């Protein structure tokens, strides 16, 4: 089976990349050992996050570091056995989270964020997935008046970037979300992002569109990839696939794969969990809402109200330990009337993170025809389509819509 390009990994970044390369007139085979969108892309808050300009930074204040060190916080927990392996990455993450480093990361990712929604929208329309989209933005709700005032000040700084932000006093918030707990100080409504009713269903729709346009998805193991003369080949259930170019979109497995080819990328993972709940009584949640005090998200999904957690610093493949979900569930029930949990066991996934908070997108320096596109941290869904556009333009030898230098593989 011959093709122009093989895309290894069928998460949302792989799907977006395959579709964008296909749009350049290239034949594409998409390869994954699982089903499209069934890995890390399956579970998230379901936001194409046009408004999140600044990435999640590592705490820098000594008081915060001490507080997190006790390992009792809601938004971040860690496994002791993971620290020896994660320590070099965490140290670089901490260093990159300085004021200047955080600003640099924002500037690097800004061109991707700015086109994140506009690149998804034509794919959503072509895939017939408009029914999955809620153009309601998302709401950041505050309990503490002082924290709310600080958040309002930060939100106003987004105006130069063309974003629409509405400040909600308690009465305005209640009008939008009448079933949230009373006594909230206010909220910030970020209106530009769009929310999805089921992120995995978007992946399924993208797969159908890819196949409708002539692409082929096959099950296979990326680790069987070998150089075969002037081409690359990978073994799949459908036979050996050959192509001149390969794009690696393996998410949290990307760095391990790159290491087999001699590329030492300082990647880490932040694991996260979610569970779905029935709303209690006649309660309705109209928007995706972030509780700024306890740092979790409640998102209305087709399967129920999804409760998502923050970051768990653990070995990628260690057994699930949903401590955060256990801690957050009582607080979430007090915040919004949740009923019974729908699944017996929560979902867990691993977000692939670079220490400088910028994804790896570009050609592998020592291997002709090999490209990397992973390390999107919390923004895999957001950046899936725009990453694909950038990779497609580079593979086609076209002028790229932005300078790809900040994402280059050899920057570490």
Rosetta blueprint (number, residue, H / E / L):
1 X L
2 X E
3 X E
4 X E
5 X E
6 X E
7 X E
8 X E
9 X L
10 X L
11 X L
12 X H
13 X H
14 X H
15 X H
16 X H
17 X H
18 X H
19 X H
20 X H
21 X H
22 X H
23 X L
24 X L
25 X L
26 X L
27 X L
28 X E
29 X E
30 X E
31 X E
32 X E
33 X L
34 X L
35 X L
36 X L
37 X L
38 X L
39 X L
40 X H
41 X H
42 X H
43 X L
44 X L
45 X L
46 X L
47 X E
48 X E
49 X L
50 X L
51 X L
52 X L
53 X L
54 X L
55 X L
56 X L
57 X L
58 X L
59 X L
60 X L
61 X L
62 X H
63 X H
64 X H
65 X H
66 X H
67 X H
68 X H
69 X H
70 X L
71 X L
72 X L
73 X L
74 X L
75 X L
76 X E
77 X E
78 X E
79 X L
80 X H
81 X H
82 X H
83 X H
84 X H
85 X H
86 X H
87 X H
88 X H
89 X H
90 X H
91 X H
92 X H
93 X H
94 X H
95 X H
96 X H
97 X L
98 X L
99 X H
100 X H
101 X H
102 X H
103 X H
104 X H
105 X H
106 X H
107 X H
108 X H
109 X H
110 X H
111 X H
112 X H
113 X H
114 X H
115 X L
116 X H
117 X H
118 X H
119 X H
120 X H
121 X H
122 X H
123 X H
124 X H
125 X H
126 X H
127 X L
128 X L
129 X L
130 X H
131 X H
132 X H
133 X E
134 X E
135 X L
136 X L
137 X L
138 X E
139 X E
140 X E
141 X E
142 X E
143 X L
144 X L
145 X H
146 X H
147 X H
148 X H
149 X H
150 X H
151 X H
152 X H
153 X H
154 X H
155 X H
156 X H
157 X L
158 X L
159 X H
160 X H
161 X H
162 X L
163 X L
164 X L
165 X E
166 X E
167 X E
168 X E
169 X L
170 X H
171 X H
172 X H
173 X H
174 X H
175 X H
176 X H
177 X L
178 X L
179 X L
180 X E
181 X L
182 X L
183 X L
184 X L
185 X L
186 X E
187 X E
188 X E
189 X E
190 X E
191 X L
192 X L
193 X L
194 X E
195 X E
196 X E
197 X L
198 X L
199 X H
200 X H
201 X H
202 X H
203 X H
204 X H
205 X H
206 X H
207 X H
208 X H
209 X H
210 X H
211 X H
212 X H
213 X L
214 X L
215 X L
216 X E
217 X E
218 X E
219 X E
220 X E
221 X L
222 X H
223 X H
224 X H
225 X L
226 X E
227 X E
228 X E
229 X L
230 X L
231 X E
232 X E
233 X E
234 X E
235 X E
236 X E
237 X L
238 X L
239 X E
240 X E
241 X E
242 X E
243 X E
244 X E
245 X E
246 X E
247 X E
248 X E
249 X L
250 X L
251 X H
252 X H
253 X H
254 X H
255 X H
256 X H
257 X H
258 X H
259 X H
260 X H
261 X L
262 X L
263 X L
264 X L
265 X L
266 X L
267 X E
268 X E
269 X E
270 X E
271 X E
272 X E
273 X E
274 X E
275 X E
276 X E
277 X E
278 X E
279 X E
280 X L
281 X L
282 X L
283 X L
284 X L
285 X L
286 X L
287 X L
288 X E
289 X E
290 X E
291 X E
292 X L
293 X L
294 X L
295 X L
296 X E
297 X E
298 X E
299 X E
300 X E
301 X E
302 X L
303 X L
304 X E
305 X E
306 X E
307 X E
308 X E
309 X L
310 X L
311 X E
312 X E
313 X E
314 X L
315 X L
316 X L
317 X L
318 X L
319 X L
320 X L
321 X L
322 X L
323 X H
324 X H
325 X H
326 X H
327 X H
328 X H
329 X H
330 X H
331 X H
332 X H
333 X H
334 X H
335 X H
336 X E
337 X L
338 X E
339 X E
340 X E
341 X E
342 X L
343 X L
344 X L
345 X L
346 X L
347 X E
348 X E
349 X E
350 X E
351 X E
352 X E
353 X E
354 X E
355 X L
356 X L
357 X L
358 X L
359 X L
360 X E
361 X E
362 X E
363 X E
364 X L
365 X L
366 X L
367 X L
368 X L
369 X L
370 X E
371 X E
372 X E
373 X E
374 X E
375 X L
376 X E
377 X H
378 X H
379 X H
380 X H
381 X H
382 X H
383 X H
384 X H
385 X H
386 X H
387 X H
388 X H
389 X H
390 X H
391 X H
392 X H
393 X H
394 X H
395 X H
396 X L
397 X L
398 X L
399 X L
400 X L
401 X L
402 X L
403 X L
404 X H
405 X H
406 X H
407 X H
408 X L
409 X H
410 X H
411 X H
412 X L
